[in-house]
């Protein structure tokens, strides 16, 4: 993914449902634990700037448990 968009997942490019990008006070990810392995899949230029989507977070978390 070349272009960073606050409303798109930096892993799959799909909608990330980011609360911050939508102008809300909190994002869905504020209440879940995303494993470090999943977070490490976020491209360097997007880290701490763009949320991954819940689907990528759950798939990567499930893969980490296997």
DSSP file (Angstrom, degrees, kcal/mol; ACC not computed):
  #  RESIDUE AA STRUCTURE BP1 BP2  ACC     N-H-->O    O-->H-N    N-H-->O    O-->H-N    TCO  KAPPA ALPHA  PHI   PSI    X-CA   Y-CA   Z-CA
    1    1 A X              0   0    0      0, 0.0     3,-0.0     0, 0.0    12,-0.0   0.000 360.0 360.0 360.0 123.9    0.0    0.0    0.0
    2    2 A X        +     0   0    0      1,-0.1     2,-0.5     2,-0.0     8,-0.0   0.871 360.0  60.8 -92.8 -41.6    1.6    3.3   -1.1
    3    3 A X  S    S-     0   0    0      2,-0.0     2,-0.6     1,-0.0    -1,-0.1  -0.779  74.4-138.6 -96.9 126.3   -0.8    6.0    0.1
    4    4 A X        +     0   0    0     -2,-0.5     2,-0.4    41,-0.0     5,-0.1  -0.722  25.6 178.2 -82.4 122.7   -1.6    6.3    3.8
    5    5 A X    >   -     0   0    0     -2,-0.6     3,-1.8     3,-0.3     8,-0.1  -0.995  29.7-141.2-125.3 130.3   -5.3    7.0    4.3
    6    6 A X  T 3  S+     0   0    0     -2,-0.4    45,-0.4     1,-0.3    15,-0.3   0.698 103.0  50.0 -64.5 -18.4   -6.7    7.3    7.8
    7    7 A X  T 3  S+     0   0    0     14,-0.1     9,-1.6    10,-0.1    10,-0.5   0.339 101.9  75.8-100.4   6.3   -9.9    5.4    6.9
    8    8 A X  B <  S-A   15   0A   0     -3,-1.8     2,-0.3     7,-0.3    -3,-0.3  -0.932  82.9-113.4-123.8 142.6   -8.1    2.5    5.3
    9    9 A X     >  -     0   0    0      5,-3.4     4,-1.6    -2,-0.4    43,-0.2  -0.537  19.0-144.4 -69.2 129.6   -6.2   -0.5    6.7
   10   10 A X  T  4 S+     0   0    0     41,-0.4    33,-0.2    -2,-0.3    -1,-0.1   0.580  96.7  48.7 -74.0  -6.6   -2.5   -0.3    5.9
   11   11 A X  T  4 S+     0   0    0      3,-0.1    -1,-0.2    31,-0.1    41,-0.1   0.891 130.1  10.3 -95.2 -54.3   -2.4   -4.1    5.5
   12   12 A X  T  4 S-     0   0    0      2,-0.1    -2,-0.1     3,-0.0     3,-0.1   0.644  89.9-126.4-103.5 -16.8   -5.3   -5.0    3.3
   13   13 A X     <  +     0   0    0     -4,-1.6    -3,-0.1     1,-0.3     3,-0.1   0.409  67.9 125.6  85.8  -3.0   -6.5   -1.6    2.1
   14   14 A X  S    S-     0   0    0      1,-0.2    -5,-3.4    -6,-0.1    -1,-0.3  -0.234  75.6 -67.1 -80.2 174.9  -10.0   -2.1    3.2
   15   15 A X  B     -A    8   0A   0     -7,-0.2    -7,-0.3     1,-0.1    -1,-0.2  -0.387  40.7-163.9 -62.9 138.3  -12.0    0.2    5.5
   16   16 A X        -     0   0    0     -9,-1.6    38,-0.2    37,-0.1     3,-0.2   0.481  24.1-135.2-104.2  -3.5  -10.6    0.2    9.0
   17   17 A X        -     0   0    0    -10,-0.5    11,-0.6     1,-0.2     2,-0.4   0.846  34.7-176.0  52.5  37.6  -13.5    1.7   10.9
   18   18 A X     >  -     0   0    0    -12,-0.2     4,-1.3     1,-0.2    -1,-0.2  -0.513  22.1-154.9 -69.5 121.7  -11.1    4.0   12.7
   19   19 A X  T  4>S+     0   0    0     -2,-0.4     5,-3.0     1,-0.2     4,-0.3   0.893  93.8  53.5 -63.6 -40.8  -13.0    6.1   15.3
   20   20 A X  T >45S+     0   0    0      1,-0.2     3,-1.3     3,-0.2    -1,-0.2   0.906 108.2  49.0 -61.3 -42.9  -10.3    8.8   15.2
   21   21 A X  T 345S+     0   0    0    -15,-0.3    -1,-0.2     1,-0.3    -2,-0.2   0.786 110.4  52.7 -67.2 -26.6  -10.5    9.2   11.5
   22   22 A X  T 3<5S-     0   0    0     -4,-1.3    -1,-0.3    -3,-0.1    -2,-0.2   0.400 121.4-107.1 -89.6   2.6  -14.3    9.4   11.8
   23   23 A X  T < 5S+     0   0    0     -3,-1.3    -3,-0.2    -4,-0.3     2,-0.1   0.605  74.2 138.1  84.0  11.9  -14.1   12.2   14.3
   24   24 A X      < -     0   0    0     -5,-3.0    -1,-0.3    -6,-0.2     3,-0.1  -0.433  63.0-121.2 -85.3 165.1  -15.1   10.0   17.3
   25   25 A X  S    S+     0   0    0     -2,-0.1     2,-0.3     1,-0.1    -5,-0.1   0.672  92.9  28.7 -80.4 -16.3  -13.4   10.2   20.7
   26   26 A X        -     0   0    0     -7,-0.1     2,-0.2    -8,-0.0    -1,-0.1  -0.994  69.4-137.7-146.2 151.0  -12.4    6.5   20.7
   27   27 A X    >   -     0   0    0     -2,-0.3     3,-1.7    -8,-0.2     4,-0.3  -0.678  31.0-111.9-103.7 159.2  -11.5    3.8   18.1
   28   28 A X  G >  S+     0   0    0    -11,-0.6     3,-1.2     1,-0.3   -10,-0.1   0.821 115.5  62.6 -56.5 -32.2  -12.6    0.2   18.2
   29   29 A X  G >  S+     0   0    0      1,-0.2     3,-1.0     2,-0.2    -1,-0.3   0.595  81.9  79.6 -75.4  -9.3   -9.0   -0.8   18.8
   30   30 A X  G <  S+     0   0    0     -3,-1.7    -1,-0.2     1,-0.2    -2,-0.2   0.734  97.9  42.9 -68.9 -20.5   -8.9    1.0   22.2
   31   31 A X  G <  S+     0   0    0     -3,-1.2     2,-0.3    -4,-0.3    -1,-0.2   0.193 105.8  69.4-113.5  16.3  -10.7   -1.9   23.9
   32   32 A X  S <  S-     0   0    0     -3,-1.0     2,-0.7     2,-0.0     0, 0.0  -0.928  74.7-123.3-130.5 156.7   -8.9   -4.9   22.3
   33   33 A X        -     0   0    0     -2,-0.3     2,-0.6     0, 0.0    -3,-0.1  -0.892  23.3-163.6-100.3 118.4   -5.4   -6.3   22.7
   34   34 A X        -     0   0    0     -2,-0.7     5,-0.1    -5,-0.1    24,-0.1  -0.904  26.0-118.2-101.7 120.3   -3.7   -6.6   19.3
   35   35 A X     >  -     0   0    0     -2,-0.6     4,-2.2    22,-0.2     3,-0.5  -0.162  17.0-119.8 -58.5 149.0   -0.7   -8.9   19.5
   36   36 A X  H  > S+     0   0    0      1,-0.2     4,-2.1     2,-0.2    -1,-0.1   0.823 113.4  60.3 -59.7 -32.0    2.7   -7.5   18.8
   37   37 A X  H  4 S+     0   0    0      2,-0.2     4,-0.5     1,-0.2    -1,-0.2   0.908 106.6  46.3 -62.8 -40.8    3.1   -9.9   15.9
   38   38 A X  H >4 S+     0   0    0     -3,-0.5     3,-1.4     1,-0.2     4,-0.4   0.928 112.1  50.3 -66.3 -44.7    0.0   -8.4   14.2
   39   39 A X  H >< S+     0   0    0     -4,-2.2     3,-1.4     1,-0.3    -1,-0.2   0.836 101.7  62.4 -62.7 -32.2    1.2   -4.9   14.9
   40   40 A X  T 3< S+     0   0    0     -4,-2.1    -1,-0.3     1,-0.3    -2,-0.2   0.684  93.1  65.4 -69.0 -15.2    4.6   -5.7   13.4
   41   41 A X  T <  S+     0   0    0     -3,-1.4     2,-0.3    -4,-0.5    -1,-0.3   0.634  76.9 101.5 -79.5 -14.5    2.8   -6.4   10.0
   42   42 A X  S <  S-     0   0    0     -3,-1.4     5,-0.1    -4,-0.4   -31,-0.1  -0.564  89.0-105.2 -70.0 128.2    1.9   -2.8    9.7
   43   43 A X    >>  -     0   0    0     -2,-0.3     3,-2.1   -33,-0.2     4,-1.0  -0.226  27.8-115.3 -55.6 143.2    4.2   -1.1    7.2
   44   44 A X  G >4 S+     0   0    0      1,-0.3     3,-0.8     2,-0.2    -1,-0.1   0.850 114.1  55.0 -48.8 -45.2    6.8    1.1    8.9
   45   45 A X  G 34 S+     0   0    0      1,-0.2    -1,-0.3     4,-0.0    -2,-0.1   0.669 111.3  46.1 -68.3 -15.3    5.5    4.4    7.4
   46   46 A X  G X> S+     0   0    0     -3,-2.1     3,-2.2     3,-0.1     4,-2.2   0.577  81.1 121.8-101.2 -12.6    2.0    3.6    8.7
   47   47 A X  T << S-     0   0    0     -4,-1.0     4,-0.1    -3,-0.8    -7,-0.0  -0.276  88.6  -0.1 -60.6 132.8    2.9    2.7   12.3
   48   48 A X  T 34 S+     0   0    0      2,-0.2    -1,-0.3     1,-0.1     3,-0.1   0.633 128.3  70.8  63.4  16.8    1.2    4.9   14.9
   49   49 A X  T <4 S+     0   0    0     -3,-2.2     2,-0.4     1,-0.4    -2,-0.2   0.624  97.2  32.8-125.4 -34.6   -0.4    6.8   12.1
   50   50 A X  S  < S-     0   0    0     -4,-2.2    -1,-0.4   -43,-0.0    -2,-0.2  -0.993  74.3-127.6-134.6 132.9   -3.1    4.5   10.6
   51   51 A X        -     0   0    0     -2,-0.4   -41,-0.4   -45,-0.4     2,-0.2  -0.502  18.4-131.6 -76.3 143.3   -5.2    1.8   12.2
   52   52 A X        -     0   0    0    -43,-0.2     2,-0.1    -2,-0.2   -23,-0.1  -0.528  35.6-100.3 -80.4 163.4   -5.4   -1.7   10.9
   53   53 A X     >  -     0   0    0     -2,-0.2     4,-2.2     1,-0.1     5,-0.2  -0.429  24.8-113.2 -83.1 161.8   -8.9   -3.1   10.4
   54   54 A X  H  > S+     0   0    0      1,-0.2     4,-2.5     2,-0.2     5,-0.2   0.847 115.7  57.4 -62.3 -34.9  -10.5   -5.5   12.9
   55   55 A X  H  > S+     0   0    0      2,-0.2     4,-2.7     1,-0.2     5,-0.2   0.949 109.1  43.2 -63.5 -49.0  -10.4   -8.3   10.4
   56   56 A X  H  > S+     0   0    0      1,-0.2     4,-2.6     2,-0.2     5,-0.3   0.903 113.7  52.8 -63.2 -40.3   -6.7   -8.1    9.8
   57   57 A X  H  X S+     0   0    0     -4,-2.2     4,-1.9     1,-0.2   -22,-0.2   0.919 113.6  42.3 -61.7 -43.3   -6.1   -7.8   13.6
   58   58 A X  H  X S+     0   0    0     -4,-2.5     4,-2.4     2,-0.2    -2,-0.2   0.892 115.2  48.8 -73.8 -38.8   -8.2  -10.9   14.3
   59   59 A X  H  X S+     0   0    0     -4,-2.7     4,-2.3    -5,-0.2    -2,-0.2   0.936 114.8  45.1 -64.8 -46.0   -6.7  -13.0   11.4
   60   60 A X  H  X S+     0   0    0     -4,-2.6     4,-1.6    -5,-0.2    -2,-0.2   0.873 112.8  51.2 -67.2 -35.8   -3.2  -12.1   12.4
   61   61 A X  H  X S+     0   0    0     -4,-1.9     4,-1.4    -5,-0.3    -1,-0.2   0.907 110.6  48.9 -65.6 -41.8   -3.9  -12.8   16.1
   62   62 A X  H  X S+     0   0    0     -4,-2.4     4,-0.9     1,-0.2    -2,-0.2   0.899 109.9  51.7 -64.6 -40.6   -5.4  -16.2   15.2
   63   63 A X  H  < S+     0   0    0     -4,-2.3     3,-0.4     1,-0.2    -1,-0.2   0.849 106.3  55.0 -63.7 -34.0   -2.3  -17.0   13.1
   64   64 A X  H  < S+     0   0    0     -4,-1.6    -1,-0.2     1,-0.2    -2,-0.2   0.843 105.0  52.9 -68.4 -33.0   -0.1  -16.1   16.0
   65   65 A X  H  <        0   0    0     -4,-1.4    -1,-0.2     1,-0.2    -2,-0.2   0.712 360.0 360.0 -75.7 -20.0   -1.9  -18.6   18.3
   66   66 A X     <        0   0    0     -4,-0.9    -1,-0.2    -3,-0.4    -2,-0.1   0.479 360.0 360.0 -72.9 360.0   -1.4  -21.5   15.8
